[in-house]
């Protein structure tokens, strides 16, 4: 008879965990967009200025989450002896990020925005600080942290850019269309690289984490943990396919329109159509965050299977081979020319 899994999370549990994910992802999206993806405001950057208007609501989100964690006396990983320290460190990181967002909202500053991004990355890493220095313990903590940070960069960027694009639709067309087009084009190209790196990290770390929790393919359909993981994998695959469409179709189409001098087509693709696509991706990313609280326990335990073998040199060798394979596949995917990219662009 299959073993019993942990109880399903309550609506409060789901809401609290999604709130925490958003509090770690949205400030990162704001920070990295202003600091690295978009043109600086002093050079006429349109996207950075628009994203900066999101900094104040993002600060409220972060500070409310910090307060919730204080009231809940945050648990966290690392054992009872370290739980209080980890919770305090993460709460401190959230408060710093919240204060930084308020300052960025008041005055544009790329270094400060970069600091916000770094602080939120560190705050997300805190629950996975290694206190057990065995090879298996280190691998589990570091790969879990890599998985969390990869999803944080990807989903945080999607949500912030989707909101920025939606804000533009509400406020109407840009006065400086050529500047807006150039700015958004730079953002899409740079974020595509960040998203591609995140995908690589998620594939490698997710493969190991899935293997530790799922013993057979059948357990993806016969256990509660497996079914929730399968749903998450479907959603992640949808994001990967959407990202591939962006990189292989939309970005080359925008570049081709620019080379052909089709300013109107370039503007419609980069400033109007692309943000709509990213908004759909952000909705899928949010759905992934809702599924994550259900990933408790292990399909192996629920199916009365033994645990996965410890992390050893054989597993390390397989991981290195997987990293090399994923890196090559992502590199090859960016190098293969897109058929028809140079054809005249039509947007009607």
C-alpha positions as semicolon CSV with decimal commas, in nm:
position;residue;x (nm);y (nm);z (nm)
1;X;0,000;0,000;0,000
2;X;0,133;0,344;-0,091
3;X;0,256;0,565;0,191
4;X;0,059;0,870;0,296
5;X;0,189;1,203;0,181
6;X;0,184;1,531;0,374
7;X;-0,151;1,713;0,408
8;X;-0,250;1,942;0,122
9;X;-0,162;2,306;0,182
10;X;-0,441;2,536;0,296
11;X;-0,540;2,851;0,110
12;X;-0,345;3,051;0,369
13;X;-0,034;2,838;0,306
14;X;-0,068;2,881;-0,070
15;X;-0,126;3,256;-0,043
16;X;0,168;3,303;0,195
17;X;0,411;3,108;-0,023
18;X;0,299;3,280;-0,345
19;X;0,334;3,616;-0,169
20;X;0,688;3,527;-0,067
21;X;0,777;3,417;-0,420
22;X;0,643;3,743;-0,562
23;X;0,826;3,945;-0,296
24;X;1,155;3,786;-0,404
25;X;1,089;3,785;-0,781
26;X;0,927;4,123;-0,855
27;X;1,201;4,339;-0,690
28;X;1,460;4,136;-0,879
29;X;1,274;4,205;-1,204
30;X;1,257;4,576;-1,125
31;X;1,622;4,592;-1,025
32;X;1,769;4,400;-1,317
33;X;1,552;4,582;-1,572
34;X;1,659;4,928;-1,454
35;X;2,022;4,830;-1,389
36;X;2,101;4,607;-1,686
37;X;1,823;4,548;-1,938
38;X;1,684;4,893;-2,026
39;X;1,845;5,216;-2,138
40;X;1,928;5,458;-1,854
41;X;1,671;5,732;-1,799
42;X;1,935;6,001;-1,843
43;X;1,977;5,879;-2,201
44;X;1,603;5,894;-2,262
45;X;1,521;5,542;-2,150
46;X;1,146;5,478;-2,171
47;X;1,130;5,131;-2,016
48;X;1,340;5,214;-1,708
49;X;1,120;5,514;-1,632
50;X;0,806;5,305;-1,664
51;X;0,944;5,020;-1,453
52;X;1,050;5,269;-1,187
53;X;0,684;5,361;-1,137
54;X;0,633;4,997;-1,031
55;X;0,896;5,030;-0,758
56;X;0,658;5,177;-0,498
57;X;0,390;4,903;-0,520
58;X;0,674;4,648;-0,528
59;X;0,812;4,802;-0,207
60;X;0,471;4,767;-0,041
61;X;0,458;4,402;-0,150
62;X;0,804;4,332;-0,010
63;X;0,751;4,508;0,323
64;X;0,412;4,342;0,376
65;X;0,575;4,005;0,310
66;X;0,848;4,084;0,563
67;X;0,580;4,170;0,819
68;X;0,395;3,845;0,746
69;X;0,717;3,650;0,799
70;X;0,778;3,828;1,129
71;X;0,427;3,746;1,251
72;X;0,463;3,386;1,137
73;X;0,804;3,356;1,310
74;X;0,936;3,202;0,979
75;X;1,035;2,835;0,986
76;X;1,271;2,765;0,697
77;X;1,522;2,492;0,635
78;X;1,842;2,423;0,822
79;X;1,697;2,263;1,136
80;X;1,551;2,418;1,453
81;X;1,889;2,556;1,567
82;X;1,928;2,763;1,251
83;X;1,565;2,840;1,163
84;X;1,554;3,168;1,356
85;X;1,881;3,290;1,204
86;X;1,772;3,205;0,848
87;X;1,434;3,371;0,897
88;X;1,596;3,685;1,040
89;X;1,843;3,705;0,751
90;X;1,569;3,672;0,491
91;X;1,346;3,926;0,664
92;X;1,641;4,167;0,680
93;X;1,701;4,118;0,308
94;X;1,335;4,188;0,230
95;X;1,339;4,507;0,438
96;X;1,656;4,628;0,263
97;X;1,502;4,555;-0,077
98;X;1,183;4,739;0,022
99;X;1,373;5,048;0,135
100;X;1,583;5,037;-0,184
101;X;1,269;5,021;-0,399
102;X;1,129;5,332;-0,229
103;X;1,456;5,517;-0,296
104;X;1,459;5,407;-0,662
105;X;1,099;5,519;-0,699
106;X;1,198;5,866;-0,574
107;X;1,519;5,899;-0,778
108;X;1,657;5,698;-1,073
109;X;1,978;5,513;-0,988
110;X;2,116;5,216;-1,179
111;X;2,367;5,120;-0,905
112;X;2,090;5,121;-0,644
113;X;1,868;4,912;-0,873
114;X;2,153;4,665;-0,916
115;X;2,191;4,651;-0,538
116;X;1,821;4,567;-0,503
117;X;1,862;4,280;-0,749
118;X;2,162;4,143;-0,558
119;X;1,988;4,172;-0,219
120;X;1,681;3,983;-0,341
121;X;1,898;3,710;-0,491
122;X;2,079;3,672;-0,158
123;X;1,748;3,672;0,032
124;X;1,621;3,390;-0,188
125;X;1,945;3,196;-0,134
126;X;1,932;3,227;0,248
127;X;1,696;2,931;0,317
128;X;1,941;2,704;0,134
129;X;2,255;2,807;0,319
130;X;2,446;2,481;0,377
131;X;2,491;2,381;0,741
132;X;2,567;2,018;0,657
133;X;2,895;1,990;0,471
134;X;2,852;1,637;0,339
135;X;2,867;1,600;-0,039
136;X;2,500;1,501;-0,055
137;X;2,393;1,788;0,172
138;X;2,592;2,046;-0,023
139;X;2,456;1,920;-0,355
140;X;2,098;1,933;-0,230
141;X;2,126;2,286;-0,090
142;X;2,318;2,434;-0,382
143;X;2,107;2,273;-0,654
144;X;1,786;2,372;-0,476
145;X;1,918;2,728;-0,448
146;X;2,011;2,728;-0,819
147;X;1,661;2,610;-0,908
148;X;1,501;2,881;-0,694
149;X;1,724;3,158;-0,834
150;X;1,671;3,046;-1,194
151;X;1,294;3,059;-1,154
152;X;1,322;3,389;-0,966
153;X;1,510;3,560;-1,251
154;X;1,281;3,417;-1,519
155;X;0,942;3,475;-1,355
156;X;1,043;3,807;-1,196
157;X;1,155;3,946;-1,529
158;X;0,840;3,825;-1,705
159;X;0,605;3,977;-1,448
160;X;0,778;4,316;-1,438
161;X;0,811;4,347;-1,817
162;X;0,451;4,235;-1,865
163;X;0,330;4,499;-1,618
164;X;0,546;4,764;-1,785
165;X;0,400;4,675;-2,125
166;X;0,045;4,675;-1,986
167;X;0,109;5,014;-1,825
168;X;0,212;5,148;-2,164
169;X;-0,114;5,031;-2,320
170;X;-0,315;5,202;-2,046
171;X;-0,125;5,529;-2,082
172;X;-0,138;5,530;-2,461
173;X;0,136;5,536;-2,730
174;X;0,482;5,670;-2,659
175;X;0,557;6,026;-2,770
176;X;0,904;5,922;-2,887
177;X;0,827;5,610;-3,087
178;X;1,178;5,556;-3,225
179;X;1,332;5,583;-2,877
180;X;1,072;5,348;-2,731
181;X;1,129;5,093;-3,008
182;X;1,505;5,097;-2,962
183;X;1,470;5,068;-2,584
184;X;1,221;4,780;-2,589
185;X;1,426;4,598;-2,853
186;X;1,733;4,614;-2,626
187;X;1,526;4,489;-2,332
188;X;1,391;4,189;-2,524
189;X;1,735;4,091;-2,655
190;X;1,901;4,113;-2,314
191;X;1,617;3,947;-2,125
192;X;1,617;3,662;-2,378
193;X;1,979;3,589;-2,280
194;X;1,893;3,601;-1,908
195;X;1,592;3,375;-1,963
196;X;1,801;3,131;-2,167
197;X;2,058;3,104;-1,888
198;X;1,776;3,053;-1,637
199;X;1,634;2,772;-1,852
200;X;1,971;2,599;-1,852
201;X;1,999;2,626;-1,474
202;X;1,642;2,500;-1,429
203;X;1,694;2,200;-1,657
204;X;2,009;2,086;-1,479
205;X;1,894;2,150;-1,122
206;X;1,537;2,037;-1,193
207;X;1,655;1,707;-1,340
208;X;1,845;1,619;-1,023
209;X;1,567;1,739;-0,791
210;X;1,303;1,545;-0,985
211;X;1,518;1,230;-0,970
212;X;1,556;1,261;-0,593
213;X;1,180;1,288;-0,542
214;X;1,040;1,068;-0,821
215;X;1,150;0,708;-0,872
216;X;0,967;0,620;-1,195
217;X;0,775;0,795;-1,471
218;X;0,463;0,620;-1,349
219;X;0,488;0,801;-1,016
220;X;0,420;1,128;-1,203
221;X;0,063;1,002;-1,252
222;X;-0,001;0,775;-0,952
223;X;0,107;0,996;-0,659
224;X;-0,013;1,342;-0,547
225;X;0,342;1,480;-0,552
226;X;0,401;1,338;-0,899
227;X;0,081;1,484;-1,043
228;X;0,160;1,830;-0,911
229;X;0,515;1,801;-1,045
230;X;0,380;1,689;-1,384
231;X;0,153;1,995;-1,393
232;X;0,448;2,218;-1,309
233;X;0,655;2,054;-1,584
234;X;0,378;2,118;-1,839
235;X;0,364;2,485;-1,739
236;X;0,743;2,518;-1,751
237;X;0,746;2,353;-2,094
238;X;0,488;2,608;-2,211
239;X;0,721;2,886;-2,093
240;X;1,018;2,726;-2,266
241;X;0,826;2,700;-2,594
242;X;0,709;3,060;-2,561
243;X;1,066;3,171;-2,493
244;X;1,187;2,976;-2,796
245;X;0,920;3,148;-3,007
246;X;1,039;3,485;-2,879
247;X;1,405;3,414;-2,952
248;X;1,363;3,225;-3,279
249;X;1,072;3,417;-3,435
250;X;0,981;3,749;-3,274
251;X;1,327;3,894;-3,208
252;X;1,460;3,802;-3,556
253;X;1,141;3,943;-3,710
254;X;1,189;4,272;-3,525
255;X;1,555;4,283;-3,630
256;X;1,459;4,218;-3,993
257;X;1,198;4,494;-3,984
258;X;1,459;4,738;-3,850
259;X;1,707;4,647;-4,124
260;X;1,437;4,701;-4,387
261;X;1,352;5,043;-4,244
262;X;0,998;4,934;-4,153
263;X;0,966;5,167;-3,855
264;X;0,592;5,116;-3,812
265;X;0,624;4,737;-3,820
266;X;0,919;4,746;-3,581
267;X;0,724;4,960;-3,334
268;X;0,417;4,736;-3,346
269;X;0,622;4,421;-3,292
270;X;0,857;4,548;-3,021
271;X;0,632;4,786;-2,827
272;X;0,283;4,640;-2,878
273;X;0,292;4,272;-2,980
274;X;0,592;4,148;-2,778
275;X;0,460;4,280;-2,442
276;X;0,128;4,104;-2,509
277;X;0,312;3,775;-2,558
278;X;0,513;3,831;-2,241
279;X;0,191;3,906;-2,048
280;X;0,068;3,557;-2,139
281;X;0,400;3,412;-2,024
282;X;0,375;3,602;-1,695
283;X;0,031;3,447;-1,631
284;X;0,183;3,101;-1,684
285;X;0,473;3,194;-1,454
286;X;0,227;3,299;-1,183
287;X;0,045;2,966;-1,225
288;X;0,376;2,788;-1,159
289;X;0,413;2,980;-0,832
290;X;0,065;2,861;-0,728
291;X;0,162;2,496;-0,797
292;X;0,489;2,512;-0,599
293;X;0,324;2,499;-0,249
294;X;0,176;2,159;-0,341
295;X;0,523;2,008;-0,396
296;X;0,561;1,872;-0,044
297;X;0,708;1,539;0,050
298;X;0,818;1,299;-0,222
299;X;0,661;1,070;-0,480
300;X;0,909;0,803;-0,372
301;X;0,772;0,813;-0,017
302;X;0,411;0,819;-0,133
303;X;0,476;0,514;-0,352
304;X;0,672;0,331;-0,076
305;X;0,987;0,347;-0,285
306;X;1,338;0,377;-0,140
307;X;1,508;0,715;-0,146
308;X;1,741;0,818;-0,427
309;X;2,106;0,725;-0,405
310;X;2,327;0,986;-0,239
311;X;2,514;1,241;-0,446
312;X;2,845;1,078;-0,537
313;X;3,109;1,095;-0,810
314;X;2,891;0,897;-1,050
315;X;2,604;1,141;-1,008
316;X;2,852;1,430;-1,034
317;X;2,984;1,292;-1,363
318;X;2,631;1,256;-1,500
319;X;2,558;1,614;-1,391
320;X;2,866;1,749;-1,568
321;X;2,766;1,566;-1,886
322;X;2,413;1,709;-1,858
323;X;2,548;2,062;-1,807
324;X;2,765;2,027;-2,118
325;X;2,474;1,889;-2,322
326;X;2,234;2,164;-2,212
327;X;2,493;2,436;-2,271
328;X;2,562;2,305;-2,621
329;X;2,190;2,279;-2,702
330;X;2,124;2,637;-2,587
331;X;2,428;2,766;-2,776
332;X;2,325;2,583;-3,093
333;X;1,972;2,715;-3,059
334;X;2,098;3,073;-3,071
335;X;2,332;3,011;-3,363
336;X;2,096;2,843;-3,611
337;X;1,955;3,104;-3,852
338;X;1,579;3,135;-3,873
339;X;1,437;3,052;-4,211
340;X;1,252;3,346;-4,361
341;X;1,384;3,601;-4,112
342;X;1,485;3,830;-4,395
343;X;1,146;3,818;-4,570
344;X;0,944;4,139;-4,573
345;X;0,762;4,178;-4,243
346;X;0,384;4,206;-4,234
347;X;0,195;4,301;-3,923
348;X;-0,160;4,324;-4,061
